Amino acid sequence: MVIAMPSIGKDLNMPESRYQWIITSYSLTFGCFLLLWGKVGDIYGKRLVFLLGGLWVAATSVATAFSPNEIAFDILRALSGLGAAANVPAAIGILGTSIPPGQVKSYAFAIYSAGAPLGAVCGTLLVCWSSQR
């Protein structure tokens, strides 16, 4: 989102002073709801919470693409953070309970942990490459 912020802000007629809300709205709800969704996953099942969180992220991400203004965009980004907050503790719980202790479990957690940084790097490279064309 950092690379795409200027073009998103320009398309939505946002002043530069409010560009940070594009990222902050998602991060704020993500961070605030991690513990809650972890407990909900313990009560109702990690698989259900993981699936519903993924569906929620997909739905809000598609809706975000059609945002008519800055406020709707920021609210939908925040709602997307709720779904991601449901996915993370559920995914870690699923990995922790479904894989027996050992080297395979260590690899599984290492691969899961590498996903976000690799996604950030690949996404940034893709945006840079596409803007050069």
Number of C-alpha atoms within 10 A of each C-alpha: 13 10 13 13 16 15 11 16 18 12 12 15 11 16 11 11 7 10 18 14 19 23 15 15 19 22 18 14 19 21 13 13 16 21 14 13 24 22 15 17 22 15 10 10 15 23 16 15 24 25 16 15 23 17 16 20 23 15 15 20 17 13 15 19 11 10 15 11 14 20 14 14 23 21 18 24 25 22 22 28 28 25 28 26 27 30 28 19 23 27 18 17 18 16 15 15 10 9 12 11 10 8 8 11 16 14 11 15 13 11 11 14 12 11 10 11 10 11 11 12 10 12 14 16 13 12 13 13 10 9 10 7 5
